[in-house]
Amino acid sequence: MSFKLTYATMFDPPAQLHASFDSAVARARAKLGSRHALHVAGEERGAAHYFVKTNPADCEQVLGEFPAQALRTLRRRARGATAWQAWKRTSPARRAQLLRRVAGLIEERVYDLPRR
């Protein structure tokens, strides 16, 4: 996004905000009912078992199928701790650079990220 959503801009948001939101809604609707893989170490990975998540306001609407063993799978893979070991050895300056990049990606994809 080329603007910052702040208290001053939220009552008169730029047209780009509405266009970005509408586009994200269309992308989300196109994915309704889809099967979602795990994203581990930069790779999409299927799972042996999935659970179906429905819309709490309309139980007939399937939001998607999600890996049932996601956390267990991630914990197993994390036991090798390769990511943690690499992060531990990363300099503070490089960590800051990576975190700024992540923040930029979050800002770019703000409407595509799930809310909890």
Backbone as numpy.savetxt, mean C-alpha at the origin, in Angstrom:
# Nx Ny Nz CAx CAy CAz Cx Cy Cz
2.00 14.48 -6.52 1.16 15.65 -6.52 2.04 16.88 -6.52
1.58 17.89 -7.17 2.38 19.11 -7.25 1.94 20.16 -6.24
1.11 19.79 -5.30 0.65 20.73 -4.29 0.62 20.01 -2.96
0.55 20.78 -1.90 0.44 20.21 -0.56 -0.96 20.47 -0.04
-1.59 19.44 0.46 -2.90 19.59 1.06 -2.70 20.04 2.49
-3.06 21.25 2.78 -2.91 21.82 4.11 -4.25 22.40 4.55
-4.29 22.90 5.77 -5.51 23.53 6.27 -5.94 24.66 5.34
-4.98 25.39 4.83 -5.29 26.54 3.97 -5.87 26.11 2.62
-5.48 24.96 2.11 -5.94 24.54 0.78 -7.11 23.57 0.82
-7.43 23.00 1.96 -8.43 21.94 1.98 -9.85 22.42 1.71
-10.13 23.71 1.89 -11.47 24.21 1.61 -11.63 24.67 0.16
-10.54 24.77 -0.55 -10.58 25.13 -1.97 -9.51 24.32 -2.69
-9.67 22.98 -2.72 -8.62 22.15 -3.30 -8.51 22.34 -4.81
-7.30 22.18 -5.33 -7.12 22.31 -6.77 -7.85 21.20 -7.53
-8.18 21.46 -8.77 -8.90 20.48 -9.61 -8.12 19.18 -9.72
-6.79 19.26 -9.68 -5.96 18.06 -9.78 -6.26 17.08 -8.65
-6.59 17.60 -7.47 -6.92 16.75 -6.34 -8.14 15.89 -6.66
-9.17 16.50 -7.21 -10.38 15.76 -7.56 -10.11 14.75 -8.68
-9.33 15.16 -9.67 -9.00 14.25 -10.78 -8.21 13.05 -10.27
-7.24 13.30 -9.40 -6.43 12.20 -8.84 -7.29 11.25 -8.02
-8.19 11.82 -7.23 -9.07 10.99 -6.41 -10.00 10.15 -7.28
-10.63 10.76 -8.28 -11.53 10.03 -9.17 -10.81 8.91 -9.90
-9.59 9.17 -10.31 -8.79 8.15 -11.00 -8.48 6.99 -10.06
-8.14 7.30 -8.81 -7.84 6.25 -7.83 -9.08 5.42 -7.52
-10.24 6.06 -7.45 -11.49 5.33 -7.19 -11.76 4.36 -8.35
-11.55 4.81 -9.57 -11.75 3.94 -10.74 -10.79 2.75 -10.70
-9.53 2.98 -10.32 -8.56 1.88 -10.22 -8.97 0.90 -9.12
-9.44 1.42 -7.99 -9.86 0.56 -6.88 -11.08 -0.27 -7.28
-12.04 0.35 -7.94 -13.24 -0.39 -8.36 -12.90 -1.49 -9.35
-11.93 -1.23 -10.22 -11.53 -2.23 -11.21 -10.90 -3.46 -10.54
-10.36 -3.28 -9.34 -9.71 -4.39 -8.63 -10.64 -5.13 -7.68
-11.88 -4.66 -7.51 -12.80 -5.32 -6.58 -12.96 -6.80 -6.95
-12.87 -7.65 -5.95 -13.03 -9.08 -6.16 -11.76 -9.79 -6.59
-10.69 -9.05 -6.84 -9.44 -9.67 -7.31 -8.73 -10.44 -6.21
-7.89 -11.36 -6.63 -7.02 -12.08 -5.71 -5.72 -11.29 -5.60
-5.28 -11.05 -4.37 -4.08 -10.25 -4.12 -2.96 -11.14 -3.59
-1.80 -10.98 -4.16 -0.62 -11.76 -3.74 0.11 -11.02 -2.63
1.01 -11.73 -2.00 1.92 -11.10 -1.04 2.99 -10.36 -1.83
3.47 -9.28 -1.29 4.59 -8.57 -1.89 5.73 -8.67 -0.90
6.68 -9.57 -1.17 7.77 -9.85 -0.24 9.09 -9.67 -0.96
9.97 -8.88 -0.37 11.31 -8.66 -0.91 11.27 -8.24 -2.38
10.32 -7.37 -2.69 10.23 -6.85 -4.05 9.56 -7.77 -5.06
9.02 -8.89 -4.61 8.40 -9.85 -5.53 6.96 -10.15 -5.11
6.10 -10.34 -6.12 4.74 -10.78 -5.86 4.78 -12.29 -5.66
4.17 -12.76 -4.59 4.17 -14.20 -4.29 2.75 -14.65 -3.96
2.35 -15.72 -4.58 1.04 -16.29 -4.28 1.07 -16.99 -2.93
-0.09 -17.40 -2.47 -0.19 -18.10 -1.18 -0.99 -19.37 -1.39
-0.84 -20.30 -0.46 -1.56 -21.56 -0.55 -3.04 -21.37 -0.23
-3.34 -20.47 0.68 -4.73 -20.27 1.12 -5.06 -18.78 1.14
-6.30 -18.47 0.78 -6.77 -17.09 0.76 -8.06 -16.98 1.55
-8.35 -15.79 2.07 -9.64 -15.53 2.69 -10.33 -14.43 1.89
-11.64 -14.47 1.91 -12.44 -13.49 1.17 -12.83 -12.38 2.13
-12.59 -11.15 1.72 -12.98 -9.98 2.51 -14.13 -9.29 1.80
-15.22 -9.06 2.54 -16.39 -8.40 1.95 -16.54 -7.00 2.54
-17.31 -6.20 1.85 -17.62 -4.85 2.27 -18.51 -4.93 3.52
-18.11 -4.35 4.64 -18.95 -4.44 5.84 -20.31 -3.76 5.69
-20.41 -2.81 4.77 -21.69 -2.13 4.55 -22.58 -2.88 3.56
-21.98 -3.81 2.80 -22.72 -4.60 1.81 -22.02 -5.95 1.70
-22.43 -6.89 2.52 -21.75 -8.19 2.60 -21.78 -9.00 1.31
-22.60 -8.58 0.36 -22.64 -9.26 -0.94 -21.47 -8.82 -1.83
-20.90 -7.66 -1.53 -19.81 -7.13 -2.37 -18.47 -7.66 -1.87
-17.81 -8.43 -2.73 -16.49 -8.98 -2.39 -15.43 -7.93 -2.72
-14.67 -7.56 -1.71 -13.59 -6.60 -1.92 -12.39 -7.27 -2.55
-12.11 -8.50 -2.12 -10.97 -9.21 -2.68 -10.68 -10.48 -1.92
-9.72 -11.22 -2.45 -9.21 -12.42 -1.79 -7.78 -12.12 -1.37
-7.49 -12.39 -0.10 -6.20 -12.02 0.47 -5.51 -13.24 1.08
-4.18 -13.28 1.05 -3.44 -14.43 1.59 -3.77 -14.65 3.07
-4.14 -15.86 3.40 -4.52 -16.19 4.77 -3.30 -16.30 5.68
-2.19 -16.65 5.14 -1.00 -16.87 5.95 0.01 -15.74 5.81
-0.44 -14.55 5.50 0.47 -13.44 5.19 1.47 -13.17 6.30
0.99 -12.97 7.52 1.92 -12.63 8.60 2.86 -13.77 8.93
2.34 -14.99 8.95 3.18 -16.13 9.25 4.28 -16.28 8.18
3.89 -16.10 6.93 4.86 -16.20 5.83 5.93 -15.12 5.95
5.51 -13.91 6.24 6.47 -12.81 6.37 7.41 -13.04 7.55
6.87 -13.54 8.65 7.73 -13.81 9.82 8.76 -14.88 9.50
8.33 -15.93 8.80 9.26 -16.99 8.43 10.39 -16.44 7.57
10.03 -15.62 6.60 11.04 -15.06 5.71 11.94 -14.08 6.47
11.40 -13.42 7.48 12.17 -12.44 8.22 13.17 -13.09 9.17
12.96 -14.37 9.48 13.87 -15.03 10.42 15.32 -14.98 9.92
15.48 -15.02 8.62 16.83 -14.88 8.06 17.37 -13.49 8.31
16.48 -12.55 8.53 16.81 -11.18 8.89 17.76 -10.51 7.91
17.73 -10.94 6.67 18.65 -10.33 5.71 18.35 -8.84 5.52
17.09 -8.47 5.47 16.75 -7.06 5.29 17.20 -6.26 6.51
16.95 -6.80 7.70 17.34 -6.08 8.91 18.86 -5.93 8.98
19.58 -6.98 8.66 21.04 -6.89 8.71 21.56 -5.82 7.75
20.99 -5.78 6.55 21.41 -4.77 5.58 21.06 -3.37 6.08
19.86 -3.21 6.66 19.44 -1.91 7.16 20.35 -1.45 8.30
20.71 -2.38 9.17 21.57 -2.08 10.30 22.92 -1.52 9.85
23.40 -2.03 8.72 24.71 -1.59 8.20 24.60 -0.33 7.32
23.40 0.14 7.07 23.20 1.31 6.23 23.48 2.58 7.01
24.22 3.50 6.40 24.57 4.74 7.08 23.32 5.59 7.34
23.36 6.42 8.36 22.22 7.29 8.64 21.85 8.18 7.44
22.82 8.67 6.72 22.53 9.53 5.56 21.78 8.74 4.48
22.20 7.51 4.24 21.53 6.67 3.23 20.14 6.29 3.70
19.98 6.00 5.01 18.65 5.69 5.54 17.71 6.87 5.32
18.19 8.07 5.61 17.37 9.28 5.42 16.99 9.42 3.95
17.93 9.18 3.06 17.65 9.27 1.62 16.57 8.26 1.23
16.67 7.04 1.70 15.68 6.01 1.38 14.31 6.34 1.96
14.29 6.85 3.18 13.02 7.20 3.81 12.35 8.37 3.10
13.15 9.32 2.61 12.57 10.42 1.82 11.96 9.89 0.52
12.63 8.91 -0.08 12.09 8.30 -1.30 10.76 7.60 -1.01
10.71 6.87 0.09 9.47 6.19 0.49 8.37 7.23 0.73
8.70 8.32 1.41 7.70 9.37 1.66 7.17 9.93 0.34
8.06 10.10 -0.64 7.63 10.59 -1.95 6.70 9.62 -2.65
7.01 8.32 -2.54 6.14 7.30 -3.15 4.78 7.26 -2.47
4.76 7.42 -1.15 3.49 7.45 -0.42 2.67 8.65 -0.88
3.31 9.80 -1.02 2.60 11.00 -1.47 2.04 10.82 -2.87
2.82 10.20 -3.76 2.34 9.96 -5.13 1.15 9.01 -5.16
1.12 8.06 -4.23 0.10 7.00 -4.25 -0.90 7.14 -3.11
-1.07 8.34 -2.60 -1.87 8.55 -1.41 -3.28 7.96 -1.54
-3.87 7.99 -2.71 -5.22 7.48 -2.87 -5.26 5.98 -3.15
-4.12 5.38 -3.39 -4.07 3.95 -3.69 -3.68 3.11 -2.49
-3.32 3.75 -1.40 -2.88 3.01 -0.22 -4.08 2.66 0.66
-4.12 1.43 1.19 -5.25 1.03 2.03 -5.26 1.80 3.34
-6.43 2.05 3.85 -6.61 2.73 5.13 -7.00 1.68 6.16
-6.56 1.85 7.36 -6.94 0.94 8.44 -7.75 1.67 9.46
